[in-house]
Amino acid sequence: MDLYDKFARIAREREQFQTSGLNPFGTCFDEIYSATEGRIGDRKIILAGTNNYLGLSFNAQAIADGQAALAAQGTGTTGSRMANGSYGSHLALEQELSAFFDRPTAIVFSTGYTANLGVISTLADPGAVVLIDADCHASIYDACALGGAQIIRFRHNDAHDLERRMVRLGERAQSAIIIVEGIYSMLGDVAPLAEIVDIKRRLGGFLLIDEAHSFGVMGATGRGLAEALGVEQDVDIVLGTFSKSLASIGGFAVGPKAMEVLRYSSRPYIFTASPSPSSIASVRASLKIIAQHPELREKLWRSAHRLYQGLAQLGYKLGPRISPVVPVMIGSKEDGLRFWRDLIAQGVYVNLVLPPAAPADITLLRCSVNAAHSEEQIDTIIQAFAALKN
């Protein structure tokens, strides 16, 4: 038996995509012109599948600060903070995140995936019970598996199902770990956080929320869903990423002072090289922009409403609520692939999401709006989807 035989079915499916036209799983962007425009082959396209929610990937200050750090401190740290020490900018960013969230402690990780892996796997050890929303990100599932905890899934966004499972735990519910997300990345829906907080108040447990797609997007200051619903004091740890609204690479966790112990017990933190100085510098610049420019969120939400309503009027089946993630549900993999290629031919790039990445065995054309999109670009996206109906 060959080492790769078990992947034969996946390999055959991917080969069909490669031989039948433009491959959605190997798309090459030949040029990126801005936060909203690029080029695939000889075709200029609108970028409508980037998670660049506030459009900051080309922000002049973030670029300048990143370039200055690159020149002053080099291309990388070449080791972990445990072994090689922290740069002053790592510590400064942690202090700024701590202040931004009004939390005692912030820990910076090399990626958002590593932040989840580092925090959750360390807390969710073999003696722990973790209750996770069925649609949680793969990094959350992987973190729970790595830690060895007992994993209990509850139905997506079903607070009643969570409560039923918590009640079954009896006294163990007092120390259970509950994990949800702010905005869920595929359908654009949000956790019923107020109801979950009520369950936690009555039955106990510790609440962790991954605000990867809601950070910078929701809340009066951009802290995420917990801020938007006024329940931040009931959330024990907030996890997030730098690769969405902050338009860089890295991840973070903010929480109580006791969380500091994770620096000395989290294997992904201890054994992973720390983020490069240029990435840290651009994140620091973008964090200031998020704090000082709420109009970016306002513009983002106007565009999200415009796109959602435009696609709904065309008769498309969309996600359950308006958010910067606008999923268009397509009947089959074959239709999804054809529509995805037709959109590129019309100058629009979105994400093609197939099962099992898409929930409930559905195929999605996943659009993500950002604050840099103009009204004209949003209308062009709608027009491209209208042409698919003809």
C-alpha positions, 0 to 999 in steps of 0.5 A, spaced: 500 500 500 502 506 498 503 512 503 498 516 499 493 511 497 488 513 502 487 520 499 485 517 492 478 519 492 480 526 494 486 526 488 481 524 483 476 529 485 481 535 485 484 532 478 477 533 475 477 540 477 484 541 474 483 538 468 476 541 466 478 549 467 480 554 472 482 550 478 478 553 485 483 550 489 489 553 486 487 560 484 493 564 482 492 572 483 498 574 478 497 581 481 494 585 487 492 592 485 489 594 492 484 591 497 479 590 492 482 589 485 487 584 482 488 580 476 487 573 474 491 571 468 489 577 463 482 579 467 482 584 472 477 582 477 474 585 483 476 581 490 470 579 493 472 573 497 478 575 502 476 576 509 479 583 508 473 586 512 476 593 513 480 594 507 486 595 511 491 591 507 493 597 503 493 602 508 499 607 507 501 607 515 500 600 516 505 599 510 510 604 512 510 601 519 511 594 516 517 597 512 520 601 517 520 595 522 523 590 516 529 595 515 530 596 522 529 589 525 530 584 519 525 579 516 524 574 522 525 572 529 528 566 527 525 562 534 520 562 539 519 567 544 521 562 550 528 561 547 530 567 543 526 572 547 521 577 545 522 583 541 520 590 544 514 590 539 511 584 541 510 586 548 508 593 546 502 590 541 500 585 547 500 591 552 496 595 546 491 589 545 490 588 553 488 596 553 484 595 547 480 589 550 480 592 557 483 585 559 489 584 564 493 579 559 494 579 552 498 573 548 500 574 541 501 568 537 504 566 530 497 565 527 490 565 529 490 557 528 496 557 533 492 562 538 486 557 538 491 551 538 495 554 544 490 556 548 485 551 547 489 545 547 492 547 554 486 548 557 482 542 554 487 537 557 484 530 559 481 531 565 476 537 562 470 537 558 469 541 552 462 543 549 463 546 542 458 549 537 458 543 531 460 549 526 466 551 530 472 552 526 477 546 524 482 549 529 478 549 535 476 541 533 484 540 532 485 544 539 480 540 543 483 533 540 490 535 541 489 537 549 485 530 550 479 533 553 472 530 552 468 533 546 461 534 546 458 538 540 451 541 541 447 543 535 449 549 531 447 556 534 442 552 539 442 554 546 437 550 548 441 544 546 447 546 549 443 547 556 440 540 555 447 537 555 450 542 560 444 539 565 446 532 563 453 533 566 451 535 573 456 538 577 462 537 572 458 543 568 461 548 573 468 547 570 466 545 563 469 549 557 464 552 552 467 554 545 463 558 540 465 563 535 462 570 533 461 570 526 461 564 523 466 564 517 461 560 512 454 562 513 455 569 516 451 567 522 453 569 529 452 565 536 446 566 540 451 569 545 446 572 550 442 566 551 449 562 552 451 567 557 445 566 561 446 558 561 453 559 564 450 564 569 446 559 571 450 552 570 457 554 571 463 553 566 468 557 562 466 561 556 471 562 550 469 566 544 473 566 537 472 573 534 476 571 528 471 574 523 467 579 528 473 583 531 474 589 528 467 588 525 462 588 530 461 592 537 462 600 538 469 600 538 470 593 534 471 588 539 466 583 536 460 580 538 461 580 546 461 587 546 456 588 541 451 584 546 454 587 552 456 581 555 464 582 555 464 581 562 461 574 562 466 571 557 473 568 560 477 568 554 477 572 547 481 569 541 482 572 535 486 573 528 490 578 525 489 575 518 482 578 517 480 585 519 487 587 521 490 585 514 496 581 517 498 574 520 498 572 527 493 571 532 492 573 539 488 571 546 486 576 551 483 574 558 485 574 566 491 575 569 491 567 570 492 566 563 499 568 563 501 561 565 499 559 558 506 562 556 510 557 560 505 551 559 502 552 551 506 547 547 504 551 540 506 558 544 513 555 546 515 551 540 513 556 534 517 562 532 514 568 534 511 573 528 516 577 524 517 585 526 514 587 520 507 583 521 507 586 528 508 593 526 503 593 521 498 590 526 499 595 531 498 600 526 491 597 523 489 596 531 490 604 532 486 605 525 480 600 528 480 604 534 480 611 531 476 610 525 469 607 526 466 610 520 470 604 516 465 599 520 459 603 518 461 603 511 462 595 511 455 594 514 452 599 508 456 595 503 454 588 506 446 590 506 447 593 499 450 586 497 445 581 501 439 585 499 441 585 492 442 578 491 436 576 495 432 580 490 435 576 485 432 570 488 438 567 491 438 563 497 443 566 502 445 565 509 440 567 515 442 574 516 446 580 513 453 580 515 460 581 511 460 574 510 454 573 504 454 566 502 450 564 496 447 557 496 448 553 490 445 546 488 450 542 486 458 541 486 458 542 479 453 548 479 458 551 484 464 550 480 461 553 473 458 559 477 464 560 480 468 560 473 463 564 470 463 570 475 471 570 474 469 571 467 465 577 469 471 580 473 468 577 480 472 573 485 469 569 490 470 563 494 467 556 492 466 552 498 464 545 497 463 540 503 465 538 508 468 545 509 461 548 507 456 546 513 450 541 512 453 538 505 451 544 501 455 548 496 457 555 497 459 561 493 462 565 499 462 573 498 466 577 503 465 584 503 470 590 505 470 597 507 474 599 501 469 596 496 465 602 492 458 602 491 459 601 484 463 595 485 458 592 490 453 593 484 458 590 479 458 583 483 450 583 484 450 584 476 455 578 475 450 574 479 444 577 475 448 574 469 448 567 472 440 567 472 440 568 464 
